[in-house]
C-alpha cells in the first residue's frame, strides 16, 4: 500500500515528505509536481504569505530519469521566509535576545487544545505545525499519487461549489468542460455569475477583518469497479476518503454523492436504478456518488468537502492571555481571508493518495507494467461475468 509522512513547521527551514510504496516505472516530471504546488497557492482571497513563497519541490530520492524506482520518494520544499524567522524558530541553543511567547489562543484553532495536550506555555510550539502550510507537502505527495492514477487513466479534479452564502450552479453534464472552466477561474468556480458574487463576499469579509469558508466538490473519473471492500470498517473506500479529507485543516464535513440530502429522500428517489445494456449494466443517475457498500461501482466518484472560515482574523475574537488570565484579543498571524480554492487542490491530493493506495492494494504489483496487467486481467474477468445467458438475463 502507498503511505506518506510529512515534516516541517510553517516558519521552519523547509517542509519534507516521504512517499513509500510507489511501484517502479511511473512517469513523474518536475513540472507535474510544481504545477500542483502552484495551483495550491493561487485563488482570490489568499494572503501575503503567497507573495513570499513560490513553492518548488526538490526531489531527493526515489526518481531517476523521470521514472519512479520503487523505492521511497523524498521531497523537500524550502520556506523562503525562513531567514526572517531564524531567531524565533532556531532548533538549538538559546537566542541572544529573548523571544516573546505566544500566549493568546485563537478560537477555532488548535492553539489552546494543543497547549494543554503538550503542556507548553508558548503557543508557537503548536501553531507552527498546526498551520495549513503543512498541506504543501500533502499536495507534493499527492502529485506523486496523481502520476500513478494518470498512468492508469484515472482523473481527479475539483471545483468550488460555495463560498460563504453564495452557492454556484455549474453545468455538471460535461465534466471536461466543468474542469476547464474551474481551472480558468481565480476562485476555481465554474459558474462565472456565482464567482463574481463570491469575490464581493470576500472583499466585504476582508474589509470587516473577517474570513470565509465554503464547499468544494471533488470528482474522479476512470475509477474501476471494485475498489474498497464491504467486509471491514477500515477497508471501506468511503470511510478512507472521509477520514483523509477530514484530516485537512479547517475541514468540518464530507459528503459522498448527494450526502445529507439522502436523508430527506425516499428510497425510490435516492437509489440509482440498474438497467441492462449490451455486456454491461447502466444507471441513469449517480446519487450514490460512485460508492455503494464501501466499494466503487464504476460511476464517477463525487465528494463534497466543507471548509470552515479560517480562525485567524485581522479583527480578532475575544480570548485570554493564558500566562496572566487577562481578557484580551486572540493572537493574529499573517493569514488568508478565504482559502477555499486552495482547499480543493489539497482535497484532490488526499483523494489521489487514498485512491492510489487502494488501487495498489486491489491490484498488487511492484511495477507500473505489472499493475496495468493486473487491472486488465481483472477487467477481462469482470467482462466475462456479464455474459447473456438468455433473453434479458445477465448471470455469471
Secondary structure, 3 states (H helix, E strand, C coil): CCEEEEECCCCCCEEEEEEECCCECCECCHHHHHHHHHHHHCCCCCCCHHHHCCCCCEEEECEECCEECCCCEEEEEECCCHHHCCCCCCCCCCCCCCCCCCCECCCCCCHHHHHHHHCCCCCHHHHHHHCHHHHHHHHHHHHHHHHHHHHCCCEEEEEEEEECCEECCCCCCCHHHHHHHHHCCCCCCCCHHHHHHHHHHHHHHHHCCCCCCEEEEEEEECCCCCCECCCCHHHCHHHHHHHHHHCCCCEEEEEECCHHHHHHCCHHHHCCCCEEECCEEECCCCCCCCEECCEECCCCEEEEEEECCCCCCCCCCEEEECCCCCEEECCCCCCCCCCHHHHHHHHHHHHHHHHHHHHHHHCCCCEHHHHHHHHHHHHHHHHHHCEEEECCEEEC
